[in-house]
Amino acid sequence: MSGTTGIGLIGCGLMGRIHAWELSQHADKDGVPIVPVAACDPSTDARQKMAETWDFASLNEGADAVLEDPEVDAVWICTPTFTHRDLVAAALASGKHVYCEKPLAPTFATVRELQDLAAESGLVCQVGFESRWQAIPRFIRLLLDSGELGSVMGYVQRSDEVFPETSFNPNVSEWRASVEQTGGGALIEHSIHEVDLLCWMFGPATHVAAATRSVLGREVEDTAALTITHESGVVGTLMTIWNRMEGRDENRFEIFSENGTVEATWGGVVLDAPQNGIRVHRGDGKAAPDSPLITADYLAARGLHKPFFWARVADAAFLQAVRSGSESPCGFDAGLAAHAVVEAAYRSAATGETVAVADVHTT
Ligand SMILES: NC(=O)c1ccc[n+]([C@@H]2O[C@H](COP(=O)([O-])OP(=O)(O)OC[C@H]3O[C@@H](n4cnc5c(N)ncnc54)[C@H](O)[C@@H]3O)[C@@H](O)[C@H]2O)c1
């Protein structure tokens, strides 16, 4: 690769602008040789907002202008989920490295197709999972990997936020309430992040039993409860909720191991919520926390106090893979693994049976 990496961006909505902003910070502050070449969105308003975010050399209505630009090396796909398939396929056919927002696609069959295309292309592909890049989950992963707490026995993970549709929150979009356009609700559209986190932390999942509900009357589920068994033997539960509580956005994660417990709370948007932090109890009879409480102050002191900081870290990992010619640490294979668990959960909710993840891959 030449001295610079040309950036293309498709979709100038919420996520497109978050990535553009974080990339602009890399370019300006970290001296990373990246160039904003071309972006697109059919919406004039979205293009205007992008113009205020980062100075792309061209802002276009359609994706062809981005994909046909020889100066573009890597493309961020930040459009509604149902559009990802065609855009990813076209980007790979144009020889561009691809960062695609999650979920990769509304159906598992399409996700499998995209993973096959990615593997055949030899290009760097990354999926926009957020949780594994956040400071608190990374701290927990390091702690578990150290072996200090012994074998993990089980976990409880809960994630809740306001239903991300305009009628509940003016800052988001209508397409999120359509099964056809998203594949589902709180589980696939939001907590696929947590599913990825759980597989990244505890290894591949083998079985899922789940129930889903739609309490708010949308066609996608707003409530899902999963029991997940991992190949490692670890078992745990995931509860995901889209409610009516604007301004609230919280993850609560508790891990139980033979020599200790970990309790953590964090928000993607409300980073400075007073309840955010992590507490580790070790099995020596002392109840007091003996690990630093990670709060907004703690993160700010390290330059990490900023909503959406995870996107900067995720983008940096992708750029590093592109520039070094190595695989992304969060490739489409991770997307396939998380989508398989989500698909197993939907099948379980529909049948009332526990579903083997291996069966999802073969049927
Ligand atoms: N990683 C995360 O934490 C996170 C958070 C929110 C959304 N997402 C995902 O990001 C993707 C985009 O979500 P969003 O919140 O930015 O949506 P959004 O509705 O705010 O923005 C989508 C934009 O894409 C544009 N668009 C639609 N079709 C297009 C096309 N063919 N070519 C170019 N532009 C097109 C729309 O005009 C719109 O401006 C979705 O897959 C969503 O699930 C990820």
The ligand as a MOL file (V3000), in Angstrom:
LIG
                    3D

  0  0  0     0  0            999 V3000
M  V30 BEGIN CTAB
M  V30 COUNTS 44 48 0 0 0
M  V30 BEGIN ATOM
M  V30 1 N -22.1210 -0.2090 15.8990 0
M  V30 2 C -23.1300 0.3810 16.5220 0
M  V30 3 O -23.0980 0.5840 17.7110 0
M  V30 4 C -24.3350 0.8180 15.7340 0
M  V30 5 C -25.2160 1.7570 16.2820 0
M  V30 6 C -26.3050 2.1670 15.4850 0
M  V30 7 C -26.5110 1.6090 14.2480 0
M  V30 8 N -25.6430 0.6620 13.7640 0 CHG=1
M  V30 9 C -25.8280 0.0670 12.4370 0
M  V30 10 O -25.3120 0.9640 11.4620 0
M  V30 11 C -26.0950 0.8830 10.2620 0
M  V30 12 C -26.6260 2.2900 9.9500 0
M  V30 13 O -27.3840 2.7360 11.0430 0
M  V30 14 P -27.5920 4.2940 11.3310 0
M  V30 15 O -28.0270 4.3880 12.7470 0
M  V30 16 O -26.4110 5.0690 10.9030 0 CHG=-1
M  V30 17 O -28.8300 4.5820 10.3650 0
M  V30 18 P -29.3510 5.9790 9.8260 0
M  V30 19 O -30.7370 5.7320 9.4050 0
M  V30 20 O -29.0740 7.0630 10.8260 0
M  V30 21 O -28.4230 6.2870 8.5640 0
M  V30 22 C -28.4190 5.4860 7.4110 0
M  V30 23 C -28.0760 6.3840 6.2280 0
M  V30 24 O -27.8750 5.5560 5.0820 0
M  V30 25 C -28.4260 6.2460 3.9760 0
M  V30 26 N -28.6310 5.2700 2.9040 0
M  V30 27 C -29.6540 4.4020 2.7340 0
M  V30 28 N -29.4220 3.6290 1.6470 0
M  V30 29 C -28.2370 4.0280 1.1240 0
M  V30 30 C -27.4490 3.6060 0.0060 0
M  V30 31 N -27.8410 2.6000 -0.7900 0
M  V30 32 N -26.2880 4.2420 -0.2400 0
M  V30 33 C -25.8680 5.2480 0.5430 0
M  V30 34 N -26.5580 5.6770 1.6340 0
M  V30 35 C -27.7290 5.0650 1.9130 0
M  V30 36 C -29.6760 6.9060 4.4950 0
M  V30 37 O -30.1080 7.9700 3.6800 0
M  V30 38 C -29.1970 7.3620 5.8670 0
M  V30 39 O -28.6930 8.6910 5.8360 0
M  V30 40 C -27.1950 -0.1330 10.5460 0
M  V30 41 O -26.8110 -1.3920 10.0510 0
M  V30 42 C -27.2740 -0.1580 12.0590 0
M  V30 43 O -27.7420 -1.3790 12.5660 0
M  V30 44 C -24.5540 0.2860 14.4740 0
M  V30 END ATOM
M  V30 BEGIN BOND
M  V30 1 1 1 2
M  V30 2 2 2 3
M  V30 3 1 2 4
M  V30 4 1 4 5
M  V30 5 2 4 44
M  V30 6 2 5 6
M  V30 7 1 6 7
M  V30 8 2 7 8
M  V30 9 1 8 9
M  V30 10 1 8 44
M  V30 11 1 9 10
M  V30 12 1 9 42
M  V30 13 1 10 11
M  V30 14 1 11 12
M  V30 15 1 11 40
M  V30 16 1 12 13
M  V30 17 1 13 14
M  V30 18 2 14 15
M  V30 19 1 14 16
M  V30 20 1 14 17
M  V30 21 1 17 18
M  V30 22 2 18 19
M  V30 23 1 18 20
M  V30 24 1 18 21
M  V30 25 1 21 22
M  V30 26 1 22 23
M  V30 27 1 23 24
M  V30 28 1 23 38
M  V30 29 1 24 25
M  V30 30 1 25 26
M  V30 31 1 25 36
M  V30 32 1 26 27
M  V30 33 1 26 35
M  V30 34 2 27 28
M  V30 35 1 28 29
M  V30 36 1 29 30
M  V30 37 2 29 35
M  V30 38 1 30 31
M  V30 39 2 30 32
M  V30 40 1 32 33
M  V30 41 2 33 34
M  V30 42 1 34 35
M  V30 43 1 36 37
M  V30 44 1 36 38
M  V30 45 1 38 39
M  V30 46 1 40 41
M  V30 47 1 40 42
M  V30 48 1 42 43
M  V30 END BOND
M  V30 END CTAB
M  END
